[in-house]
Amino acid sequence: MRRVKSVRQILLCGGVASLWLISAAGVAVAADDSAPAASAPNSVQAALALGAKATQDLQDEKKKKEEEERLKGFGSDWQSWEPDNSVADIASLQRGLRDYAGYCRGCHSLKYMRYSRLAQDLQIPADQLQQYVLPAGAKASDYVTSPMPAADALTWFGKEPPDLSLMARARGTDYIYRLFTTYYSDPSKATGANNLQLPSVAMPAVLSTLEGVKAAVFKDGAFDHFVQVSPGALSHEEYLATVRDLVNFLDYVGEPAQVQRRSLGVKVVLFLLAFTALTYLLKREYWKNIH
């Protein structure tokens, strides 16, 4: 009987304690009822927003540090750089035309290309061609020429800038890509810059405002790596994308019909394969009684 009474006392005490905790919680809730009901959700949303912003800031900082570390020394593999361009990418060709007109047309012509062909292949409306592409006084039927007189070019650069119509076919797209990505500061040159792909190049680093300025580090007389000296208007990846578009455009100019040629070539090969199969079956039909 004593044990039963003890158990009953314990249960009674536990129940009293539970009631006391429940009432205390109710008082606390009642005391907090004066606050707006939406404050808790708003607080949660604010906390989540702050957390997301902090995470994004950390990611941006990490990316910035990785970019800075990478630019401390890069380019040792420059001879393997490739543009991976595609002349079927119309948007890339349009950007390449824009950059050619802004940075190259002042010195380099495209004497085998008409503005009308550019508008047709690159899907440029006539009004935009007139407003953004054609020089003052030029017509759509004109060839793409440079306004620089040959005599001035000889005086300024020591040679006349080459026409770029067939440059991609003559040199290759890899060559042009590496030319625009391996300029480095060289105070001993008249232009203040030199180039790994074409040493003592006469052309200045016309894209340096986009890329920035980098120095070349040589060890034992051989190039080792680049070091970024000052940034340009674009990040490193953005600059590479810009050069890729320009190379893509020059690749198109070298053979404007290459996309159609490749498409037609596939169809011709498929036709020849089918015709060969039919010829073989016909041969078997004619010769089946002879063997």
Secondary structure, DSSP 4 states (H G I P E B T S, - for coil): -HHHHHHHHHHHHHHHHHHHHHHHHHHHHHHHTTS-TTHHHHHHHHHHHHHHHHHHHHHHHHHHHHHHHHHTSB-TTGGG------TT-HHHHHHHHHHHHHHTTTT--EEEEEHHHHHHHTT--HHHIIIIISPTT--TTSEE---S-HHHHHHHHSSPPPP-TTHHHHH-HHHHHHHHH-EEE-TTSTTSEEESSSTT-SS--TTHHHHEEEEEEEETTEEEEEEEEEE-SS-HHHHHHHHHHHHHHHHHHH-TTHHHHHHHHHHHHHHHHHHHHHHHHHHHHHHTTT-
